[in-house]
Amino acid sequence: MTEKNAVWQGTLSLMVLRTLLAMGEQHGYGIARRIEQTSEGKLSINYGTLYPSLLRLEQEGLITSAWGVSDNNRKAKFYKLTRSGRKQIEHDTRQWAETSAIMTRFLASPEHR
Amino acid sequence: MRALRAWISRIAGFVRPGKAEREFAAELESHIEMHTDDNIRAGMTPAEARRRALAQIGGVAGVREAHRDRRGLPAIGALLFDFRLGGRMLVKYPGLTIVGGLAMAFAIWAGLVIFQVLGLFTHPTLPLSQGARLVEVRNIDLAANDEEPRILYDFLQWQSMRSLTEIGAWRDSSRNLIVGPADSQPVNATEMSVSGFRVADGKPLMGRMLVEADQQPAAPPVAVIGHSIWRDRFHSDPNVVGRNVQLGNEYVTVVGVMPEGFGFPIAHELWLPLKTDLVDRTPRSGPSITVFALIAPGQTMKTAQAELTTMGRRAAAELPATHQRLEPRIRPFAMMVTPDGPDGAAILYSVYFFVGLLLVLTCGNVGLLLFARAASREADLVVRTALGASRSRIVAQMFVEALVLGGLAAVVGVTAADLALRTWAMTFLKANMNAMPFWFDLGLSPGMFVTAIALTVAAAAVAGIMPALKITRGMTHRLKSNSAGSGGLQFGGVWTVVIVAQVAATVIFPALVYWEQSQLRRFEDFSAGFATEQFLAVKIESDDKERLAPTLEELRRKVGGLPGVQGVTFTERVPTTSRPFKRIELGSNEEPLMNQATVAAVDPSYLETLGAPVLAGRGFTLADAGTRVAIVDQGFVDQVLQGRNAVGQQVRFRYPGPPERRWSPGNPDSPERGDWYEVIGVVRELGAGSPTTAGRAAGFYVPATLDQYDQVHLLVHVGSGDPMAIAPKVREAATAVAPSLRLVGLQRVNQVNDDSAWTMTLWKRMTIALSAVGLGLSLAGIYAVLSFTVARRTRDIGVRVALGASRRRVVAATFRRPLFQITLGVVVGTALVVTMAVLLKYTEFSGSETALTAVDIAMIVAYGVVMLGVCMLGCVAPTRRALKIEPTIALRAE
């Protein structure tokens, strides 16, 4: 697979939450870079789409934000998981695991080959 | 919970957008700078590094827009923007605002007035605490398909019902209230069960209400009076309770006064107990009563009806002779003034249809104007589509524009409707109903505002959405073919129909005004043939039919003796009011050209009292009363006898009434002929006909005895001064003769048609308003269509003129289609006017002209030509604009 995949609808939120769980506080640019790195360059993120997604998570109370200073001394807005954000990760992860298991079984069954 | 949180946050963002906007701008900038830093570290030049960073954001403006949408409430933001735009449009196009706004206001006004008045009958509400549970219980005679009012027996049976409580009854008992020797007037009295006070939240202003003990046969006679009687007849006497007053033939003690506004059951002002001995136990007999009750707690209309139906079946089985075809039914109390049956529903639906049609036609026209305006902004709309605005977004915008206009119109419409309801509608209802039910209220109400909002939205939908759908259809196609603004957009077939219908209506309305005016002129021009202003007319009612004739003779003597009275006579109907027509046959066996006579049953002294000399033959003598002689008027001689000698002619009725009242309505299926009347004299025309009936009447006077009248009017001739001045003396005389005589509707004879004239004036004013709106809309519509055409075809006209075509001819060719529509509308309208005129001619008396004369037709055609000219006024400005098009400028514009 040489072409990069676009981020699937609805998965971006979970990726953002997971990234914040792994990295702790992070700014928008950092989150975007991290997602790209985690996918080993196989996912391409239009950085612009990240921000409405972050806003939605914040509006729903899954993350909070505060202004701070980045590693290279730039003023940046940092996002942090809330408790309900953590719960949401558990819930979404479980759901993803189930969905992917179903899909795997489905694709593996001989009559569908 | 999460969704709620998100919404609260969005609302906050919507209310205070500034801070978040600035914050996000800073966040985005920091993102770009960090990305640029990384790119520089990766070896790019600073300029390249920033360019790449921006590219990966994917368009800063777009990201900001997406963020803004998520932050606030974009739909509401857009809506507010549309409202602002709509407001700006009102100011920018003042002509359209005025014409379109007035048209919509008119539609809203008409809808409101009609719905409010109709609502009194279809959805009445009782202003009583238990109003929703108050019902009327009645028996329907299925054989006659009518109500059976003799239900005293059933009333007793129904009292055992579990699903009804406070069951009671009342009957009207109109009587003279005689307060002093000179103050005797009929009052709307009722004999009512005492539960009536309880169901209607009665609390006496003074004294007490009626109680159960008052209903006992041996109880002393008592009465409770209403506020208006207390105020007007007793001059708000604080000691009225305990006073003994005369009510018809009996004396009653006033025991209480009810507060203002209390009128239960309908519009009553004096209450007497419904005596228990009145309750006759014979099924289907006794006086007519009306039964009311409350639905018991825990019960519904349905369960009460079910119980009633069971009782009805049992009664039918036990009393087949009287009750087999009777069906007891229940209905909301306030529905009792609503006409029954499918006719009522049919009227209702036709009224809804009419209001709908009025709204669609009027607002369709406003839509036409908005369409023309939108067409001039087509390029703007195309650009918006190109920028990604969806069709629904543009339709919504145009709807909101129409809604803003409609909102303005609604304010005008509601104000005008309130005024019309308070003044005209109340007067109209009062003129058409004997008394206004106490729950009739046409003041501003929440329901009226809801109706107004619904009408406004409907009006805006018709005026805004229709043209929006039309103009946005195929927008993307026009966008691709680059044809926007160059004539691709066309008025469709629907608009053709709208324009033709509207122009036709414009032609019809002034003709209607003319017709109504000519009807009104009949009232002014109608000559009664005698000095109507010197006569007092009094309708006399009495429950004592047996003794009526001697009582009236006594009254004649008494009133005749009053100072200033020159004559007293009786007549079945007041002159100049409508009287029955009778189909007649002549003794000479010839079929008269006009075979309908207007029959007036009068006292033998009538013609003499009116001061009408006998033109031929002789007048009536006392001995003629009740005999088969008649006097005809000049109208009869001219139209029925074609000017021949009337005296000695034999005349009989084709469909006579019963022998004692030959002139009353007979059975048209019966072959029976009436007795021959011999014409003994001729008088001039004395108001046998009325201004409300078409044509000239052929008066046929028959002398009647006082006991033969169906209804009886006393006419008093007063030599000088206002005859109304003698009214109190006449009342006094009547009370002295018989306290039970009720004098109603005292008026001067020259006033008897005032109510009809008032109603006709009202219709005329409404038609004038309708005409003005119609004409204004038509002219604006024609103007809009032609302006639109010029705007569309500017380049086309320019090219043709440049190629050497005659300027006038090009313009004529351009306007051919709209001019054809206007002409078609005028022709259709004129044809309808002709049809109406012909139909009106046919409704006149047989024997008169039925065809339109050449002069009539020429007048109508001339009128059509004038209306065509008026409609063409709308063409002047656009035509001038088209004629001024310079080819060079027109072509450069593209």
Interface residues (C-beta under 8 A of the other chain):
Chain A: H27 G28 Y29 G30 R33 N46 Y47 G48 T49 Y51 P52 L55 R56 E58 Q59 E60 G61 L62 S70 N72 R74 K75 A76 K77 S84
Chain B: R2 A3 R5 A6 S9 R10 E23 F24 A26 E27 L28 S30 H31 E33 M34 H35 D37 D38 Q56 I57 G58 G59 V60 G62 V63 A66 H67 D69 R70 R71
